[in-house]
Amino acid sequence: MDKELSGPIVLTDLGVSMMVRMPEFHYLSRDDIKYLARNDPRVYKKGESLLSPGDGDMKTMVILLAGSCKIEVHTRICGKPAIVCIEKVSAPAVLGEVTSFSSSNVRRSVDVIAAQRSIAISIPSSILLECFSHARVSLPQILWGFARLGLARLKTSQQHLETLLSRYIKVDGVKGPELDEEIQELESVIGLEDMKAGAEVGEGVFDKIGELLNKINHALAFACYLDQTPDYRLEKDIPTELYEKAGVSTLAREALEIPENRGRTIREAVACAMVSLPAGKRPPIQDWRSYLEALITAAEDIMSIIPDMFRYNNRRRVHPGSDKMIEGFLNRVEQEFDRAWNEAITRFGVKPAEESNEDDIKDLSYLGTFFLTRLEGIKFRQTLDFMEPGGQQEYRPKDEQLRDRAAIELYNTLSAHPVMKILIKKLLDTKVIEENSGAEKNDNLVGLLCLAYRHNYPALVDEPNRISV
C-alpha cells in the first residue's frame, strides 16, 4: 500500500492549467509549461522531504501542485536540539526559488516536509533558464519577478516574526533582528511595482534575499518554539512547596507568585514576570535570543510541576469520602489486572509477573489487544457504595475532577504492573493517546489511562523536541 502512495506520476492537463495560472509562470505558454515539467511530478508521502539543507544540489526549484508542506528549521534552543515548524504552505506554491537563482555561497536553511500526501515537481535551474529563454518576456524581467516574490516572502516573514516577538518581549530595549535597512535597500534595487530601467537582478540580489531569509527563519524558530509549546492556565491556588521542591528558575518562581497571573496561561505568566522582576534579578539577557530562551526555560520549569499542581488542587475539591471510593476502585482494578495476567500465563505461556523483566514486557506487546478486550468492562462509577453500607446511589451530577483524580491515582498506583505497561504501550503504538481522540473524556479504562498519561507526561504526548503549528 505504501509503495503505491509515492513515486512519479504523469502531469495532467489540469496540472498544466494550474501552473499557467500561477503568478511565477503566467508569462509561459502551455507548451512552455509542458516542457518545464518534463520531469514527471512525484507523489510524496506525509513526512517525506521535498527540499533539505543537506541536498547536494541547491539549484532546484520545487513546484507544489497538491497537498501541503511544513517549513522546518533545525536548531538548538536552550542547549537542546529542536526541530521547529515556522510555516505551513499549501498548493499551488513555488519553493526553493531563491537558492535556484543565487550563487553557491547561499545554503538552504530549512527543511520542506510533506504535511500530507502531496504532489510536486522538482526542476533544476538549468532547465528553468533554458525554458525562460523561450518565454514571452525577457529573462531579466522573469528574474525580476522572482526577486520581487522573494522580497514579498521576506517582508511577510519579518512581519510574522515581529508579531510573535511583540507578544512575548515586554522589556524596553530588547529588539528582534534589525533588518529594516537591508530590506529597504533591497526594495530600492528591485523596485516594488515595475522593473527599474537598467536594473540588473542577478545572483547578488538573490544572495541577499537568501541571507536575510536565513536570519529571519532562525529567529522565527525561537519565537515559534515558545509560541507552540504546550500551555495550561495556572491554578488559582499554587502551594509554595510544589515549586520549591522542583527547584524552578527565578523567573518561573516570579511567574507563579504574582497574584495577577493566576488564571493566565503559562506563556502569558512568564512574559509578565520578566517585566515585574527587578533588572538585577532577571536572567542574563544579551539580545532577543537569550530573552526568549529565558522565557522558554521558565515555561518548561512550570510545565514540569503541572501534574503535581493538578493533583494538589483536585484533592482539595473532591467530594467527602471520595478517598474510600477511589481506594475501592483501585483494589478492584488491581484484582482484574492480576486475573488478566494469570489468564495470559495459562493461555499464552508468559512468565509470572515476579519473573518478568522490562525486556520480557516489551516482547509481549501483542497482548495489548487481549488485555483491552479482557478489561473493557472496567469503569469508574461515582457511587456511594464505598462510603456507606448498601446501595448504589450515584453522584448527580458526575464530578469530572473526581474522575481525573481517580485516573491519576490509578496510573501512579499500578504503573509497575505488567498489564499496565502493556496497555500503555498499546495505546501509544495505536496513537490513541497522541491524537487527542477524545478517549480521555470517558470513564472506562482506556479513557482513564489516556487522561492519566497525558497529565503525567504532557511532553511525551507531543513529539519530543519537535514543535508544529
Summary of the structure (lengths in Angstrom):
residues: 469
radius of gyration: 28.6
end to end distance: 28.5
largest distance: 95.2
contacts: 1447
relative contact order: 0.08
helix: 53%
strand: 12%
